[in-house]
């Protein structure tokens, strides 16, 4: 977690949460770093921003998992 704020002040149910996540393949092979900004309110949650920050090369035995974009 990077940051949590209450944009409307103390004792409100609105939050803006910034997370940094590391997606992975299999049990432990990290494939990148992403950052998400999520706006959470009473009964709602919305991803406001998504950024892909870094990619890591897959090992040779997993290269067949990469999808080619036309």
C-alpha positions as CSV (number, residue, x, y, z in Angstrom):
1,X,0.0,0.0,0.0
2,X,1.3,3.4,-0.9
3,X,-1.3,5.8,0.5
4,X,-4.8,6.1,1.9
5,X,-6.6,9.4,2.2
6,X,-10.0,10.7,3.2
7,X,-10.7,13.4,0.7
8,X,-13.8,14.7,2.5
9,X,-12.2,14.7,6.0
10,X,-12.4,12.8,9.2
11,X,-15.4,10.6,10.0
12,X,-16.5,10.1,6.3
13,X,-16.8,6.9,4.4
14,X,-14.9,8.0,1.3
15,X,-11.4,6.9,0.7
16,X,-8.8,7.1,-2.1
17,X,-6.4,4.2,-1.9
18,X,-3.2,3.9,-3.8
19,X,-1.7,0.4,-4.2
20,X,1.4,-1.0,-5.8
21,X,0.9,-4.6,-6.8
22,X,3.2,-7.3,-8.3
23,X,1.3,-9.6,-10.6
24,X,2.8,-13.1,-10.8
25,X,2.7,-16.4,-12.8
26,X,2.6,-19.7,-10.9
27,X,3.5,-19.7,-7.2
28,X,6.2,-17.0,-7.2
29,X,7.4,-15.6,-10.6
30,X,6.8,-11.9,-10.5
31,X,6.0,-10.5,-14.0
32,X,5.8,-6.8,-13.4
33,X,4.8,-3.9,-11.1
34,X,1.5,-2.0,-11.4
35,X,0.0,0.9,-9.5
36,X,-3.7,1.3,-8.9
37,X,-5.7,4.2,-7.5
38,X,-9.1,3.1,-6.1
39,X,-11.9,5.4,-5.0
40,X,-14.0,3.7,-2.3
41,X,-17.3,5.0,-0.9
42,X,-20.2,3.7,1.0
43,X,-21.1,0.6,-1.0
44,X,-19.0,1.5,-4.1
45,X,-15.5,1.0,-5.3
46,X,-14.0,2.3,-8.6
47,X,-10.6,2.0,-10.1
48,X,-9.7,5.6,-11.0
49,X,-6.3,5.0,-12.5
50,X,-4.1,2.1,-13.5
51,X,-0.4,2.4,-14.4
52,X,1.9,-0.4,-15.6
53,X,5.3,0.6,-14.2
54,X,7.6,-2.2,-14.9
55,X,7.8,-5.6,-16.8
56,X,10.1,-8.5,-16.1
57,X,11.2,-11.1,-18.6
58,X,9.7,-14.6,-18.2
59,X,12.0,-17.5,-17.9
60,X,12.6,-19.5,-21.1
61,X,10.4,-22.4,-20.0
62,X,7.4,-20.0,-19.6
63,X,7.9,-18.0,-22.9
64,X,5.0,-19.8,-24.5
65,X,2.6,-18.0,-22.1
66,X,3.2,-14.6,-23.8
67,X,0.2,-13.6,-26.0
68,X,1.1,-11.9,-29.2
69,X,-1.0,-8.8,-30.0
70,X,-1.8,-8.3,-33.7
